[in-house]
Amino acid sequence: MNILNFTKKISNKYAIILGIFLIVVFICSVSFINLNSNKHIITSAKIPNFDSISEMEQNSNLIVIVKKTNEEPVSYNLGEGHFDNFTISNVTIEKVIKPMSGKNLKKGDVIQILESEWQDKTTKSVYHTEGYTKMINSKKYTLFLGYNVEVNNYYPIGLLYGKIPNDKNEKLFYGDYKNEKIEKLISKIFLDKRYME
């Protein structure tokens, strides 16, 4: 037997074994990713409409630029086995645009924001109210906020209107959700230097 032919046979065997091995690794990787991925569900809610930035300002208790630091899940017991689930995001104030009456909030203060995205770890489901997507750690946002007196936290007014990423490349909503009216108003806020850093 020729040494060259023998070497080719061995090389072909190793190539076939390597190919099979790579296919098995790929299938296992895809399976692992699917086992760890969450199912995303968009839930419905009635949200108010705003036609202008001034209307958003009038309906806000507080307008600030913030940086998100961390988050935790929260569940409010509504009684009779019903719960309202959210994410509470802790944010550090970078700039106060419209101060809140009765509160002396300033740069460096930490406030809690109630966000309408939450995760059910048991069912591996992530819920987004009307396509809302929570803030990302270490990123800056301009927030038009209402205030929950009972629990001393804040929430973006109009749900989708009140949270504007300072990074124009960050998506406003989860997945393929679209709302041209909100997108148009937010694009005006991007152009207004009072609201961006």
trRosetta pair geometry for C-beta under 8 A, 3 or more apart (Angstrom, degrees):
i j d omega theta_ij theta_ji phi_ij phi_ji
1 5 6.2 -116 -180 74 87 118
1 6 5.5 90 135 -59 120 108
2 5 4.3 82 71 8 100 106
2 6 6.8 -168 92 -9 51 86
3 6 5.5 -55 -147 38 33 116
3 7 6.3 37 153 -22 66 105
4 7 5.8 -54 -150 35 29 112
4 8 6.6 31 151 -20 63 105
5 8 5.6 -53 -150 34 33 113
5 9 6.5 35 152 -21 66 102
6 9 5.8 -52 -151 32 32 111
6 10 6.6 28 152 -15 64 105
7 10 5.8 -55 -149 38 32 109
7 11 6.2 33 152 -20 66 109
8 11 5.6 -55 -145 39 31 113
8 12 6.2 33 155 -21 65 105
9 12 5.8 -53 -148 35 29 111
9 13 6.5 32 152 -21 63 104
10 13 5.7 -53 -151 33 33 113
10 14 6.5 29 153 -15 65 106
11 14 5.8 -56 -148 40 31 109
11 15 6.2 34 152 -23 65 108
12 15 5.5 -53 -145 35 31 115
12 16 6.4 32 155 -19 65 104
13 16 5.9 -55 -151 35 30 109
13 17 6.3 26 153 -15 65 108
14 17 5.6 -54 -142 41 33 110
14 18 5.9 35 157 -20 66 108
15 18 5.8 -53 -143 39 27 112
15 19 6.2 32 154 -22 61 107
16 19 5.7 -54 -148 35 29 114
16 20 6.5 28 154 -17 64 104
17 20 5.9 -53 -148 36 31 109
17 21 6.3 34 152 -21 64 108
18 21 5.6 -54 -147 37 31 115
18 22 6.4 31 155 -19 65 105
19 22 5.9 -55 -148 35 29 110
19 23 6.5 30 153 -19 63 105
20 23 5.8 -55 -151 35 32 112
20 24 6.5 32 152 -18 66 106
21 24 5.8 -56 -151 36 30 111
21 25 6.4 30 152 -18 65 106
22 25 5.6 -52 -145 37 33 112
22 26 6.3 36 154 -22 65 105
23 26 5.7 -54 -149 35 30 113
23 27 6.5 29 154 -18 65 105
24 27 5.9 -54 -147 36 31 110
24 28 6.3 29 155 -16 64 108
25 28 5.8 -57 -148 39 29 111
25 29 6.3 33 153 -23 64 107
26 29 5.7 -54 -148 33 30 113
26 30 6.5 27 156 -17 64 105
27 30 5.9 -55 -149 36 30 110
27 31 6.3 30 153 -18 64 108
28 31 5.7 -57 -147 39 31 112
28 32 6.2 33 154 -22 66 107
29 32 5.7 -55 -147 35 29 112
29 33 6.4 30 154 -19 64 105
30 33 5.8 -53 -148 35 31 112
30 34 6.4 29 154 -17 64 107
31 34 5.8 -58 -149 39 31 110
31 35 6.3 33 153 -23 65 106
32 35 5.7 -52 -148 32 30 113
32 36 6.5 10 159 -3 63 111
33 36 6.3 -72 -150 46 27 99
33 37 6.1 34 155 -38 67 110
34 37 5.7 -48 -137 20 31 115
37 124 7.7 87 102 166 39 125
38 119 6.9 -65 -132 -136 153 107
38 124 5.0 -147 -117 170 67 78
38 125 6.3 142 -173 -114 94 16
38 126 4.8 65 139 -16 141 104
39 123 7.5 -62 43 138 118 91
39 124 6.2 85 9 110 85 83
39 125 4.9 -31 70 -107 94 74
39 126 7.3 177 83 22 43 70
40 125 7.5 149 -94 -163 20 64
40 126 4.9 -24 -108 68 70 100
40 128 6.5 16 -175 -6 99 115
40 174 6.5 -154 179 165 137 134
40 175 6.5 166 111 -49 144 125
41 125 5.7 7 -2 -174 118 113
41 126 7.1 165 23 80 71 46
41 127 5.2 -25 72 -106 98 67
41 128 7.1 171 86 24 45 73
42 127 7.9 137 -104 -161 19 56
42 128 5.0 -33 -107 74 67 98
42 129 7.8 115 -163 -128 61 10
42 130 7.0 68 -175 -115 98 8
42 131 5.4 9 -133 -69 125 62
42 174 6.7 -175 -88 79 103 121
42 175 7.1 -103 -52 38 125 135
42 177 6.3 155 -117 -74 151 126
43 127 5.6 14 -12 -169 119 105
43 128 7.1 166 19 77 74 42
43 129 5.2 -36 71 -105 98 59
43 130 7.5 -49 85 -31 58 49
44 129 7.8 19 137 -155 3 68
44 130 6.6 70 -134 -75 40 75
45 116 7.6 -82 7 -160 155 149
45 129 5.0 16 -5 -174 131 110
45 130 5.4 -86 41 -33 92 110
45 159 6.8 133 86 -68 131 162
47 130 5.9 -9 -26 -51 135 173
47 158 5.7 81 173 -168 103 61
47 159 4.7 -84 -120 25 129 124
47 160 6.5 44 172 12 166 96
47 161 7.9 160 162 -7 123 99
48 59 7.7 -146 106 -170 152 163
48 157 7.6 -43 59 168 124 84
48 158 5.0 -93 69 -104 89 83
48 161 8.0 -62 83 8 84 139
49 158 7.3 99 -100 -136 15 123
49 181 7.0 -20 -146 134 107 148
50 55 4.7 173 -157 102 92 117
50 56 4.9 66 -179 -67 160 82
50 59 7.0 -130 -96 28 121 142
50 157 7.8 66 -46 122 138 112
50 158 5.6 -75 -14 -71 112 160
50 161 5.4 89 24 -137 126 161
50 185 6.5 105 94 -148 98 166
51 55 5.6 70 49 8 70 156
51 185 7.8 -161 -172 -91 19 127
52 55 4.6 103 57 3 80 101
52 56 7.2 -138 100 -2 48 84
52 185 7.4 -159 -119 -129 18 109
53 56 5.5 -54 -154 36 38 114
53 57 6.3 42 148 -23 68 103
53 185 7.0 165 -64 -169 68 92
53 188 6.1 -129 -45 112 116 121
53 189 6.1 150 -104 -82 116 83
53 192 6.7 80 -122 -19 167 162
54 57 5.4 -47 -147 33 36 116
54 58 6.4 38 154 -21 65 104
55 58 5.8 -50 -147 35 32 112
55 59 6.5 17 157 -7 63 111
56 59 6.1 -69 -148 46 29 101
56 60 6.3 31 154 -30 66 113
56 144 5.0 -37 167 -152 107 166
56 157 6.6 153 -154 84 78 132
56 158 7.3 -72 -117 6 92 137
56 161 6.1 -147 -112 153 120 126
56 162 7.3 173 -159 -92 111 71
56 185 7.5 131 -39 168 135 131
57 60 5.8 -62 -148 28 29 114
57 63 6.7 -31 -122 -46 74 146
57 98 6.4 152 -153 -60 89 156
57 144 7.3 -99 -85 -131 41 119
59 144 7.7 53 84 159 85 119
59 146 7.6 -37 151 -77 81 99
59 157 5.3 138 118 -170 106 152
59 158 7.5 73 106 -34 143 102
60 63 5.2 60 129 -58 152 90
60 98 6.2 97 100 75 119 144
60 144 4.3 -99 -90 -172 136 83
60 145 5.9 73 -156 49 96 42
60 146 6.9 -111 -131 -65 50 56
60 157 5.5 -114 -88 -16 76 144
60 162 7.3 149 -100 -124 108 110
61 100 5.0 34 152 -123 88 106
61 101 7.6 -99 -160 27 83 81
61 145 6.0 -63 57 103 87 78
61 146 5.6 90 2 -138 109 37
61 147 4.5 -56 62 -13 166 108
61 154 7.6 -140 66 -127 119 103
62 96 7.7 -65 -163 -144 93 92
62 98 6.3 178 -152 90 31 85
62 99 7.1 -19 -123 -168 80 24
62 100 4.1 -34 -75 -57 100 109
62 103 7.4 -30 -82 64 128 139
62 105 7.0 31 -138 41 135 151
62 143 7.7 11 107 106 91 99
62 145 4.5 -20 67 64 92 113
62 147 6.9 83 -1 -59 111 106
62 154 6.5 -65 53 -124 129 141
63 96 7.7 105 83 -171 60 55
63 97 4.1 -60 108 73 104 110
63 98 3.8 60 27 26 104 102
63 142 7.4 9 -176 180 89 89
63 143 7.0 -177 -147 91 48 54
63 144 5.4 -7 -107 -107 90 62
63 145 7.0 178 -83 17 38 80
63 195 7.7 -66 170 -113 122 93
64 93 5.2 -69 -168 -131 137 96
64 94 7.5 129 168 44 90 66
64 95 6.6 162 -160 84 65 53
64 96 5.5 -31 -106 -109 89 53
64 97 6.3 -169 -90 12 29 85
64 105 7.4 -64 -83 127 137 136
64 111 7.8 107 45 31 163 140
64 142 7.5 -175 97 -149 37 53
64 143 5.5 -7 60 56 79 97
64 145 7.0 -4 18 -1 97 126
65 93 7.6 93 74 -164 52 60
65 94 4.6 -61 105 68 94 108
65 95 4.3 22 40 46 110 99
65 97 6.9 87 -20 -34 84 108
65 140 6.2 13 177 -176 96 108
65 141 7.2 177 -151 89 57 37
65 142 5.2 -29 -97 -97 76 70
65 143 7.7 156 -99 14 25 75
65 166 7.0 58 -150 -68 109 130
65 195 7.5 153 -72 -170 104 48
65 196 7.9 118 -103 -137 132 17
65 197 5.3 104 -180 -17 159 124
66 91 3.8 35 166 161 137 128
66 92 6.3 148 -160 71 81 39
66 93 5.6 -48 -101 -102 83 42
66 94 6.0 173 -107 4 22 90
66 111 7.6 -92 -110 49 141 102
66 113 7.8 163 80 -38 166 137
66 140 6.9 167 86 -147 38 62
66 141 5.7 -18 60 60 86 84
66 143 5.9 1 10 1 118 122
67 91 6.4 157 73 -160 32 81
67 92 5.2 -17 58 57 89 95
67 94 5.8 84 -20 -49 93 116
67 138 6.6 -4 -179 -154 104 32
67 139 7.0 -179 -144 91 70 22
67 140 5.2 -37 -90 -90 76 71
67 141 7.9 147 -95 16 30 72
68 71 7.4 -2 -176 -51 116 98
68 89 5.4 -42 -135 178 109 122
68 90 7.4 108 -159 80 63 50
68 91 5.1 -46 -97 -100 52 87
68 135 4.4 165 -60 125 146 124
68 136 6.5 152 53 85 142 32
68 137 5.3 -113 108 -113 106 36
68 138 6.7 -53 72 -3 79 23
68 139 6.1 9 28 52 107 69
68 141 7.0 45 -35 3 98 117
69 90 5.0 -50 60 100 104 98
69 91 6.5 164 3 -110 84 29
69 92 5.7 75 -41 -21 119 99
69 110 7.1 -42 18 -127 143 115
69 137 6.9 24 -179 -143 13 84
69 138 7.8 71 -107 -69 39 52
70 89 7.5 180 97 -151 33 60
70 90 5.2 10 58 44 75 112
70 137 6.6 28 -91 -113 43 113
71 87 5.2 4 -176 175 125 109
71 88 6.5 158 -156 83 68 49
71 89 4.6 -28 -98 -101 96 67
71 90 6.9 -159 -80 13 41 73
71 115 7.7 -41 -133 28 127 134
71 134 7.0 54 -111 164 159 145
71 137 7.5 -114 -9 -72 100 94
72 87 7.4 155 79 -160 28 67
72 88 5.4 -16 63 60 79 99
73 85 7.0 -14 -171 -166 102 97
73 86 7.6 152 -159 86 58 42
73 87 6.0 -50 -103 -106 53 63
73 88 7.6 101 -172 15 7 81
73 118 6.0 92 -133 -148 97 102
73 119 6.9 -100 -88 50 125 80
74 85 7.4 159 87 -152 49 52
74 86 5.3 -18 66 67 95 88
74 87 7.1 127 18 -133 85 15
74 88 4.7 60 -19 -25 129 110
74 114 7.5 -80 60 -122 138 86
75 83 4.9 -2 -176 -178 106 127
75 84 7.1 154 -159 76 55 45
75 85 5.0 -16 -105 -101 83 76
75 86 7.8 168 -85 24 39 65
76 83 6.5 148 72 -161 45 69
76 84 4.5 -12 57 57 103 99
76 85 7.9 -161 22 -71 68 33
76 86 7.7 23 -6 8 101 107
76 151 7.8 -82 -96 -67 123 152
77 82 7.8 112 -166 82 51 54
77 83 5.8 -35 -103 -104 47 82
78 82 4.2 -48 68 98 115 101
78 83 6.2 -175 7 -96 91 23
78 84 5.9 88 -46 -20 114 93
79 82 6.5 -1 69 46 47 94
85 118 4.3 -156 135 100 102 166
85 120 7.6 54 131 -71 171 87
85 127 7.2 87 85 51 117 138
86 114 5.1 -1 159 -167 157 86
86 115 6.1 143 -179 66 95 47
86 116 6.3 -48 -124 -95 93 41
86 117 8.0 62 -154 50 57 32
86 118 5.5 -131 -132 -59 11 124
87 114 7.9 137 75 -162 46 43
87 115 4.4 -28 68 66 95 107
87 117 5.7 -17 6 77 125 70
87 118 5.3 -179 -40 -91 80 72
87 119 7.9 50 -73 1 112 81
87 134 5.2 -14 67 -101 148 148
88 112 5.2 -10 -173 -169 106 113
88 113 7.1 145 -160 70 53 44
88 114 6.2 -26 -102 -98 69 55
88 115 7.4 172 -93 16 18 84
88 153 6.5 -83 -132 -131 107 156
89 112 7.1 146 73 -157 41 58
89 113 4.6 -23 63 61 96 100
89 115 5.4 48 -11 -19 113 127
89 134 6.4 161 -56 -171 131 110
89 135 5.4 94 -161 46 169 115
90 110 5.6 5 -174 -175 100 113
90 111 7.7 165 -149 84 57 29
90 112 5.9 -33 -95 -99 62 69
90 113 7.9 178 -83 18 15 80
91 110 6.9 159 79 -150 36 65
91 111 6.1 -23 62 63 87 76
91 112 7.8 145 18 -107 78 21
91 113 5.7 30 -3 -10 122 120
91 135 7.3 18 -83 86 119 164
91 141 7.5 -71 -133 47 145 110
91 143 7.6 109 90 -15 169 149
92 108 6.6 -21 -171 -144 102 27
92 109 7.4 156 -152 82 59 32
92 110 5.5 -35 -94 -93 65 74
93 96 6.3 16 -180 -61 132 81
93 105 6.1 138 -52 165 166 106
93 106 6.9 156 92 114 140 25
93 107 5.6 -131 110 -117 95 35
93 108 6.6 -34 65 30 87 25
93 109 4.9 15 19 57 123 81
93 110 7.6 -145 -5 -80 79 25
93 111 6.7 56 -48 1 101 107
94 107 6.3 13 -173 -133 21 92
94 140 6.4 -13 -1 -131 157 113
94 197 6.4 -69 124 -22 140 169
95 107 6.3 9 -86 -90 39 103
95 197 6.6 156 3 -67 137 130
96 99 5.4 41 162 -81 131 75
96 105 5.9 145 -95 102 132 94
96 106 6.4 -71 -18 -119 133 39
96 107 7.0 -117 -12 -50 88 68
97 142 7.6 31 -14 -151 147 102
97 194 6.2 100 -142 158 120 95
97 195 6.6 23 -106 -100 161 63
99 103 7.3 -162 177 78 85 83
99 105 6.6 173 -140 52 82 89
100 103 4.2 15 83 42 111 117
100 105 6.3 48 28 11 104 122
100 147 6.8 95 -145 -56 144 140
105 109 5.1 -127 -153 60 77 157
105 111 6.9 0 -130 -55 136 128
106 109 5.7 106 57 -18 54 114
111 153 7.5 135 170 -141 83 61
111 154 5.8 26 151 6 126 125
112 152 7.4 71 43 116 119 75
112 153 4.1 -62 95 -122 106 104
112 154 6.8 151 86 23 54 76
113 135 7.3 50 81 4 145 134
113 143 6.8 -101 -110 -133 138 157
113 145 7.4 -102 -116 -113 96 123
113 153 6.8 171 -95 178 13 101
113 154 5.4 -37 -106 77 64 91
113 155 6.9 126 -164 -99 67 36
113 156 7.2 43 -168 -37 114 80
114 148 6.6 51 -14 -9 142 140
114 153 5.2 105 -39 121 96 128
114 154 6.9 -167 10 87 83 35
114 155 4.4 -32 60 -88 105 94
115 118 8.0 150 96 -58 82 74
115 132 7.0 -177 -179 147 79 125
115 134 4.3 78 150 -114 152 95
115 135 6.8 -130 -93 5 147 84
115 156 7.7 45 -109 0 66 110
115 163 7.9 53 -118 -72 97 157
116 128 7.3 79 121 -162 84 45
116 129 3.7 -64 163 35 124 123
116 130 7.5 19 118 35 144 88
116 132 4.3 58 79 68 103 158
116 159 6.0 -15 13 -144 152 104
117 126 6.7 12 -177 176 95 97
117 127 6.7 176 -149 88 50 57
117 128 5.1 0 -108 -105 94 68
117 129 7.3 -130 -69 13 52 76
117 132 5.5 -145 -49 106 91 92
117 133 5.9 45 -59 -134 152 31
117 134 4.3 -121 51 -33 126 96
117 174 7.4 133 -105 -52 128 136
118 126 7.4 -176 95 -152 31 60
118 127 5.5 -7 58 54 76 101
119 125 7.2 166 -154 89 56 45
119 126 4.9 -24 -101 -102 79 77
119 127 7.6 -175 -85 16 29 73
120 123 4.8 13 111 40 119 98
120 124 7.5 -53 92 5 75 12
120 125 4.7 6 51 58 107 92
120 126 7.8 -160 22 -77 68 31
120 127 7.1 56 -13 -18 100 106
121 124 6.9 23 -160 -79 36 50
128 131 5.5 28 136 -130 123 17
128 132 5.3 -175 -170 57 80 60
128 133 6.2 -10 -129 -74 125 60
128 173 8.0 108 164 -173 137 75
128 174 4.3 -78 -130 20 170 152
128 175 7.8 175 47 6 159 106
128 177 7.7 -136 121 -24 136 151
129 132 5.0 5 64 18 73 122
129 159 6.5 -102 109 -152 113 137
130 159 5.9 71 55 127 136 148
130 160 6.1 -101 113 -42 121 119
130 177 7.5 122 158 -163 52 146
131 160 7.0 29 77 -96 95 129
131 173 3.9 14 146 -170 119 113
131 174 4.9 -157 -162 41 63 82
131 175 6.9 -113 -133 48 94 90
131 177 3.0 -173 -117 143 145 174
131 179 7.5 177 57 -19 144 111
132 159 5.9 -94 -75 173 129 100
132 160 6.1 -132 -88 -83 83 78
132 163 7.8 82 -150 37 97 138
132 173 7.1 -55 -85 -131 23 72
132 174 7.0 10 76 -10 23 107
133 171 6.7 40 38 96 157 102
133 172 7.8 139 34 138 112 27
133 173 6.2 138 -6 -163 106 25
133 174 4.4 143 -66 -62 104 84
135 139 6.5 -156 -179 70 87 106
135 141 5.5 -83 -118 -29 124 148
135 163 6.8 -127 -66 -164 96 130
135 165 7.8 160 -125 -92 78 87
136 139 4.4 49 75 7 95 132
136 170 7.2 -138 8 -133 131 136
139 165 6.5 -19 151 -144 129 99
139 166 7.3 -177 170 41 84 92
139 167 6.3 -69 -155 -1 117 123
139 170 7.0 93 -172 -76 154 156
140 165 7.6 104 87 -165 56 58
140 166 4.1 -11 96 20 103 138
140 167 7.5 120 55 -25 81 83
140 197 6.1 -83 156 60 156 117
141 163 5.8 -18 -175 -164 135 79
141 164 6.3 142 -165 72 77 46
141 165 5.6 -48 -105 -104 82 43
141 166 6.3 -137 -89 -17 26 85
142 164 4.5 -17 60 65 96 106
142 166 6.4 107 -23 -71 86 84
142 189 6.8 -163 84 162 146 126
142 195 4.7 58 -146 179 162 90
142 196 6.7 -70 -43 -82 136 49
143 154 7.4 85 145 128 137 133
143 156 6.0 -105 -150 -98 89 85
143 162 6.1 37 -163 159 65 87
143 163 5.9 -1 -109 -105 79 62
143 164 7.6 -166 -74 26 37 72
144 156 6.6 66 66 -154 68 70
144 157 5.0 -66 118 30 98 110
144 158 7.8 10 90 28 122 103
144 161 6.7 -44 60 122 132 90
144 162 4.1 -118 67 -133 85 81
144 164 7.9 52 -7 -6 94 105
145 154 4.1 1 -171 -180 133 123
145 155 6.6 131 -152 63 78 31
145 156 6.5 -58 -99 -97 62 37
145 157 6.6 171 -132 -26 10 87
145 162 6.4 117 -77 -178 42 130
146 154 6.7 153 76 -160 42 70
146 155 5.2 -22 59 63 94 87
146 156 7.8 24 15 113 84 10
146 157 5.0 112 -33 -83 97 83
146 162 7.7 -73 -7 -108 83 164
147 153 7.9 174 -152 97 57 29
147 154 5.6 -34 -101 -105 60 74
147 155 7.9 -178 -80 20 16 76
148 151 4.9 -7 123 48 123 92
148 152 7.1 -65 90 1 82 11
148 153 5.2 2 49 61 116 70
148 154 7.1 -159 11 -85 82 22
148 155 6.5 68 -32 -14 106 109
149 152 7.3 15 -165 -71 28 52
155 162 7.5 76 133 86 58 155
156 159 6.2 75 92 -147 101 19
156 160 7.6 99 120 -47 131 7
156 161 7.1 171 156 72 102 58
156 162 2.9 167 -176 87 79 113
156 163 4.2 -59 -100 -37 153 90
157 161 6.1 -47 97 81 76 109
157 162 4.1 130 41 -74 58 131
158 161 3.4 12 88 27 131 122
158 162 5.6 143 49 -28 81 94
159 162 7.0 127 55 22 6 103
160 163 7.4 -78 -154 39 30 91
160 172 7.3 68 -171 158 98 104
160 173 6.7 2 -136 -88 122 101
160 179 6.4 71 123 46 159 154
160 182 5.2 -16 119 -142 118 161
161 182 5.8 -125 -85 -132 70 102
161 185 6.8 -16 -134 95 98 140
161 186 7.6 -156 -142 -64 55 95
164 172 8.0 -17 -123 -119 57 99
164 186 5.5 176 -115 -144 110 102
164 189 5.4 -88 -120 108 167 144
164 190 7.5 -150 180 -65 127 73
164 195 7.0 21 76 156 147 123
165 168 7.5 176 97 -75 98 21
165 170 3.9 -74 128 69 169 134
165 172 7.3 -139 10 -94 106 60
166 196 5.8 135 -137 -146 88 76
166 197 5.8 -28 -139 50 147 78
167 170 4.4 82 85 -16 104 107
168 190 6.0 72 -100 -139 107 137
171 174 7.5 103 120 -92 130 26
172 182 7.2 167 152 121 145 114
172 183 6.5 -175 32 -98 162 81
172 186 6.4 131 -111 75 141 172
173 177 4.0 -107 142 85 134 112
173 178 7.1 -167 52 -79 148 26
173 179 6.9 117 -51 10 150 99
174 177 5.8 50 66 12 62 126
178 183 7.4 -29 -164 -28 74 136
179 182 4.2 34 107 23 116 114
179 183 6.3 154 86 -18 62 89
180 183 5.5 -57 -140 40 32 114
180 184 6.1 36 160 -24 67 106
181 184 6.0 -55 -151 32 26 111
181 185 6.7 20 154 -13 61 107
182 185 5.9 -59 -149 39 33 108
182 186 6.1 29 155 -17 68 110
183 186 5.8 -58 -144 41 28 109
183 187 6.3 34 155 -26 64 105
184 187 5.8 -51 -150 29 29 113
184 188 7.1 31 149 -19 59 100
185 188 5.8 -52 -160 30 37 113
185 189 6.8 37 144 -19 65 102
186 189 5.3 -48 -151 32 42 115
186 190 6.6 52 148 -26 67 97
187 190 5.5 -41 -152 26 37 119
187 191 7.0 33 151 -15 61 103
188 191 5.8 -59 -157 36 36 109
188 192 6.6 33 148 -22 67 108
189 192 5.6 -57 -147 33 37 111
189 195 5.1 -63 -175 91 88 158
189 196 7.7 133 145 -49 74 96
190 195 7.9 -82 -80 88 20 115
190 196 6.4 62 -148 -67 45 138
192 195 5.1 49 91 16 101 108
192 196 7.2 137 82 -4 56 98
193 196 6.2 -77 -136 48 38 95
